C-alpha cells in the first residue's frame, strides 16, 4: 500500500513506496533515463524514471509532460548515491491530472516587471516559495513568543476615524453618513487601550500607508506586529525587543535551514543576532555620522542639491542608517530621539524635554529600521498640548485621552513591519518579494 506523503517528510520514508501529489517543476532526459523534478508546495525532489523498469505508457506519459503539469507519482524513496541528506524518488507509476499550457516563466532570466505581472505564478518558483515559507515561520514564531510570554492577542480595527500621526499618508474612504474613515497604518492607539485592560497585548494584522514612495523598503500594504505593555518604561521596552528578536531569528535559523540555503543566506551573520544588542543614543548616532563625514543632502526648490553636515534633530535616511550600523554585526538600538522628530504620543525625557523616549532598531547589513517604539506619554495635560501642537482633531482623540483620565500608568510598546523582517532574514534586495502580492504606488495587480 502506497502512502501519500509530502516532500518535506521524505527523510522518514527511505526504502518505502510512497505517493506524491504535485506538479512537474522541470525535466531532463538522458537516453533511457528521465529525471523529472517534482514539487508539492513543501519542497522539490528529483525523480528517476528508468525506461526498462516502468510500463511503456508511464515512459510515454512522462515524455508528454510540460512544466507545471499536475501529476500523481508513485515510487520508492532512496538516498542519493553521492549527496548526503539528498533523496530521490525511483518512479514506478504516473497519473496525469492535467498537462499544462506552455508556461510563461521558464528557467531563464526574466525582467522584474514581467515576473511581477505574473506574481500568481512566480510564487511557485523555488526561491519565492522559500521566502514565503520563511515568512510563515516568522509569523508563527511571533505568535508563539507572545503567547508563551503572557501576551493576549488584541485585534484593532482597520477602519479608523483618526490617525496616529495625522492623515496625510492614509488611504481614506467615505464611511456611510459618518464622514471620512481611514485605513489604519498602525493599531498602536487601540493597543494602548488593550494594555490598560489586559496588561500585555499584541496586535498583528494588515496596515496601509498612502506614501508615494518607490524605494526598495516601501510597500503600501503591509503587516504590522505591535505589542503594548502596562508598567513598562523605555528600558523595559528595549529589553523585550532584544529578547523577542533573538528568539525569532534563532528559531528561523533552526527550522528554516533548507530554505535559507536555497536563498543563499549567510546564516553565520544571523547566528550573531543574540542579546545584548548595541544601544546608542540618537546623539551618539549623529556623532558617528559626523566622524564618518556622512552629510544630509536635500534638494532645493530649484532642484539643486544642498549638502551640509548632518544636523542634530533630523531623521535618518537610508545612507545614514547604513553608516550607523556598518561597524556592528547585530541590530543597533538607537534611543532617546529629538522630540520634534517623533510622534506626539511619545513621552518626553523628564530631564530634557527636547528628548523623546523612543527607540528605533536598525538591522545590520544595510536593511534599515525594522522596529520603532517608545514609552508613551501618560500625562493627560502634556498629551493634550501635543495634540494641539500637531493640529490634530481633539474630538477624535477623546477616547484616547480617557486612557489617561482613568488609571493612567507608565506604558510602552513597539511596532515591527513583518515584510522588513522577512527582507532582512532572507537577505532580499527588494521588499516586494517578502509578501505574496505586493502593493506599491504603481502596482495593484494581480
N, C-alpha and C positions, 0 to 999 in steps of 0.2 A: 504494500500500500504506500503510495507516494504521498508525502506530507507537504502541504503548501507552506513555504517559509518566505521570509524576506531576506534580501541580500545582506542586510546588516547582521543577520544571525548565522551566516554560513559557517563560521568557525566551529559552531556547535554541531554541525551535521556532516563532518568529513566521513566519506565512505558510505553515506546514506543516499537512498533515492529520494529526490525531492521534486517539487513542482514550483516553478516561478511564474508569476503573472506580471507582465510588464510590457516594455517596448524595446525595439531594436535601436540601440544608440549608434552603432557603427558595425560594419562587417568587412572582413578581408578574406581573400581566398588564396590558397596555395596548393594548386593541383587537386589532390584528393582530400584536402583538409579545408574546412572553413572555420573562421574564428569570429563568431558574432559576439559583439559586446551588448549585454543586456542591462537595462536599468529598470528599477521598480519604484523609484522615489526614495528608497533608503540607501541606495548605492549602485555601483556598477560592477558586473562580473563578466569575465571573458568565458564564453562557451567554446567547446571544442567539438566540431562535427566531423567525424571520420566517415568518409563515403562508404567504406566497406562494412561499417558497423551499424548503419542505420538503414531503414527501408528506403527504397528509391524515391518514394513520394516525399519523405522528410527532406532528403537532399534537394530535390527539385523545388520544394516549397521554400527552403531557405534561399535558394537562388532567386526567387521572386521578390523577396522582401526588400522594401525600401526603408530609408532612415525614418524612424519614429513609427513604423508599423507596430500595431499592438498584437502581442503573442502570448501564448501559454507554452512554456517549455518544460519538459521533463528530462531528468538526468541524474547523475551521481556527482556529488561534491568531492573533489580531490585537491590535494595540496599541489601547488605549482612546483614543477620539478627543480627549479633553480632559484626561485624567490621565496624568502622567508615571510611567513604570515600573509601570503597571497594564495588565493584559491581559484579553482576553475570548475566549470560545470561540464562534465562529459555527457553530451547531449544524446538522448535516446529517442525523443519524440518531440513533435512540434504541432501546435494548433494555432492557426492564423485567425485572429479576431477581425482585423482589418488591415489591408495593405494601404499605407498612407500615400496621399498625393505627393508629388515632388516637394521636398521640404525646403523652405526658403533659407533656413540657416544651415549652411553646410560647413564642414571642417576646414574653413579658410578664414582669412581676415575680413571682417565686415566693419563698416563705419558705425559710429556710435548712434547716429540718428536712425540708420537702418535697423539696428538692434532695438532701439528704444521704441520704434514704431511697431515692433513685433515682440514687445516685452512679454506678452502672454505665452510666447513660445521660447523666448530667450531664457526664461527661468528654468527650462528643462536642462540647460547646459550644466556640465559638471561644476564649474566654478560658481555659477549663480545659485545652483541648488545647495552647494556647500555653505554659501553666505547665508541663505535663508534657514538652513538647519542650525547654524551658529546663532543666528538671531533668535530662533525658537529656544535654544538652550539658555541664552542670556535672559530672556523673558522668564523662563521657569526658575532660573537662579534668583532673579529679583524677587519673585513671588515667594519662593521658599525662604529666602533670607528674612524678609519682613514677617512672614508667618511664624518662623521659628524664633523671632526676637520680640514677639508680643505685640506686633502692629496689627491694626484692623484695616482691611481694605475699605476705602471710603470713596464712593463714586460721585464726583461733582457733575453738575450739569454742563452740557456743551453749549446750549443757548444761554447767554448771559445778558443782563441789561447794562452791565458796566465792564470795565477792563481793569486789569492790574495796574497798567501803566499808560492809560489813555487809549483812544480808539483809532489812532492814525494808522496802525498796521493790522487792523482787524477786518475780517470779512463781515459785512452787515447784511441784514435781511429784514423785510417787513414782518412784524410779528402780530398778526391779526389786528385788533384795534388798540394795541398797547404801544405802538410806535416801533422803533428800531430795536432789534436784538442782534447780538454779535456771536460769531463762532469763537469759542474760547481759545486763547493762546496759553492758558495756564489754569489749573484747578486750585492754585495756592490759597486764594482768599477763602474758598469754601473748605479747604483742608484745615485752615486755622480754626474754623468752627468745629470741625471734626475732632481736632486735638483737644479743644477745651471741653468736649463732651466725652471722648473716649481715651484720652491720654496720649496715645501714639497711633497715628494713622498714616496711610499712604494712598495716594491716588495713582491711577495708571490707565491712560487712555489716549485717544486721538486729540490733537490740538492743531490749531491753524494760525498761520501768520501771513498776512497780506503784504509782505515786504517784497518789492520788485527787485529781488537780488538773484543774480545768476552765478554766484560763487560756487565752488565745489563743496562748500559746507552747508548750503541752504536749500531747503525744500519748503513748500508752502503747507503741506500736511504732514504731520509727524506725530510720534508717540512720546508722551512725557510721563515720567515717573516722579512723584513729588511726595516725600514723607514730611510730616509735620509733628513736632513733639512738644508737649507742655512741660514746663520747668526745665528746658534746655537753653543754655546760653550759647554763644558763638563757638566757644571751645568744645563744649559737648557736641555741638553740631559737627565740627571738624573731626572729632574722634569717631563719630558714627560714619562719616563719609569714608574715612580711611578703612575702617573695618568692612564696610559694605563693598567698596571697590576691590579690596583684596579678595574677599570671598568670591565675588562674581568672576573676576579674571582667572583666579586659580582653578575654579570649578570648570570653566570653559576649557582651559588647558588640559585638564584631566579627562574630560568627557568628549572633547571635540578634536582630538589629535588627528584623525584621518582627514577631517575637513580642513583643518589649519594647514596640513601638509599639502593638500590639493591647492590651497590658496597661496602656497609658498611663503607662509608666515614664519618669521624668525621667532620661534617660541621662546628662545633664551631671553629676548627682550621683555616678553610678558612675564616670564618667571621672576623678574626683578620687582614686579608690582606687589610689594609686601610692605606693610606698615613698619615703622613710621615713614610718612612722606615728608619731603621738604616743606617747611612753612615759612613764607616770607611775606612781609607787609607790602602793600602797594608801593610805599615809599622806597623800600629796598628794591622792588622790581624796576622802578624808574631809574634808580642808581645803576642797575645792570645795563639798562638801555643807554645811559649816558656813557658808561665805561666802554661799551661796545660801539658807541657812536651810531646808534640806530635812531634816525630822526623821525619827526612827524611830517608827513607830506600831505598837503592839502591843495586842491585845485581852486584857484581864484575865479571870480565871476567871468573873467575873460579867457578862462581855460588854461592859464599858466600855472605851473607847479610852484607852490610855496613850500620851501624846506626850512625847517628850524629844529633846534634841539627839542626832544620830547618834553612837553611841559607837564608839570605836576597838575593833575586834575582831569586829564584826558583819558578816555577809554582806550584800551589797546586794540590794535588791528592785528591781522594775521602775522605780518612780519615781526611785530613786537612780541607777540605770544611765542613765536618760534625762537626768537633770540633769548627770551627769558628761560625757556626750558632746555635749550640745547646743551647745557652743562650738567643736566640731571638725567638719570635713567629711570626715574619714577615720576608719577604725576606730581605736579607742583601746586601747592595750595597758596594762592595769593589772597591775603585777607586784609581787612581794615582799609577800606577804599575811601576816596573822596566822596563825601555825601552828595555833592552836586552831580556826580556821575551815576548815582544809583537811584533806585525806585523810592517812592515816597514812604513805603511801609517799612523800610529798613531802619532799625534802631540806630541812633547816633551814639558814639562813644561818650559816656558821661564825662570823661576827662577832656574831650576835644570834639566839639560839635561839628567840626569840619570833616570828621571821620565817621563813616558808616560801618557798622559791624557786619560786613558782608564778606563772602569768600567766593572766589572763582577757582575751580580746579582745572588746570591746564594739562592736557595729556602730553606725554613725551612724543618724540618723532614727528613733531610739527602738526599734530591733529587739533590743537587749539582747545578752547573751552569745552568741556564735557559736562561740567556741573557748575551751577551757580546757586548760592544760598545765602542765608543771613539769619541773624537774630531779628525778630520782628519788633516794631515799636509797640509797647504795651501801655504807654501813657496816652490817654484819650485826648488831652489838650494838645499835646505835641502832634498827634496824628491828625487832628482837625486842622491845625495850622499848615501841615504839609499838604493836605488835600486842597486847601485854598491856594497855597503857593503853586501847585501844579495845575490849578484852574480845572479841577475835576468836579463833576456834578455831585454836590454834597448829598442830595436826596438819594442817590443811588448807592451811597456808602453808609446809610444809616444802620442797616443790619450789621455791617462790618464793625461799626463803632459800638454796637451793642456788646460785642465780644470784649470790649474794654470797659463797658459800664457794669457788667455783671460777672465779677470774678476774674478780672484780668490777672494774668501771671506772665512771667518771662516765658517766651516760647520761640522756637527756631525751626527751620526746615530748609530743604534744598530741592532743586529740580534737576533732573537728568534727562537729556534728549536721547532716546533709545537709538536713533539712527546714527548719531555721532559716536555712541559707544560701540555700535556694530562696526562702523567705519574704522575706528581705532583698532579694535581687537583683530579685525580681518585685514587691516592694512590696505584699505581701499583708496584709490586715487580720487574717487568722487562719491558723494553721499547718495547719489541716485541709485546705486546698486545695493543699498542697505535696506531697502523696503520693497515689497513685491511690485507695487505700481506707484512710482514716484510722481508727485505733483509739483510742477515748477511753473514760474510765470509764463513760460512758452509751451507748456505741455499739460493737457488734461486727458489725453487718450493714450493707450487704450484704458 
